[in-house]
Amino acid sequence: MKLNNVKKSIGWADYTLNPIKGICPVACPYCYARRIYNRFKMNPKISLDLSVFDGGINPKEPSKIFVCSTIDIFAKGIKYDWLSQILNRIGSDKNCHKHRFMFLTKFGNNYNKHIFPDNCWLGVTFTDKWQYNPAPENRKNIDYLSVEPLMREIEIEELGYPKYIIIGGMTPKNCHKKEWVDKIVNWTEEEGIETYIKSNLHYKLMRQVI
């Protein structure tokens, strides 16, 4: 398999891959993808495009690939079978096995409706609250958190058991406080949790990226 329409690094991932096109109906007020769609007058219709798995750029080294970076995979209008087809392509092609495919959603309870290959990481967006309310034991199934934008002080016990945390601010206007970031970063450092701090936080500390 060669990956087509793969974009370059976004910092915490080496590439992005978008087999589902269209404007995200979740309509978060801070969504960068909606701004891009509107600015460049891109087709807003939600559709599946598996051609992104054919031809084009083929990462030679093991890479972190963010799947569906411009739309929530469990948003209204996205068919159940679409994600099944995507996962089948990832799981059935041996050339995919060396890569880590990273998924992200605000509706993490839906992850248990699908069987994800072992090289997939499941992430949940956590801004000012959990977009879903899993029991603590279910949070163990979440590989990473995207705390972006950071909109309030987060209590450490709310974060669960992630392997990795991404922390970001709100573009173009930030609303976070430095001490909120300090609190999370100090904890991840103590626990040995890898952390990526986005540049839009304007935060001076640098941490290791996966």
Secondary structure, 3 states (H helix, E strand, C coil): CCCCCCECCCCCCCEEECCEECCCCCCCCCCHHHHHHHHCCCCCCCEECHHHHCCCCCCCCCCEEEECCCCCCCCCCCCHHHHHHHHHHHHHCHHHCCCEEEEEECCHHHHHHCCCCCCEEEEEEECCCECCCCCHHHHHHCCEEEECCCCCCCCHHHHCCCCEEEECCCCCCCCCCHHHHHHHHHHHHHHCCEEEECHHHCCCCCCCCC
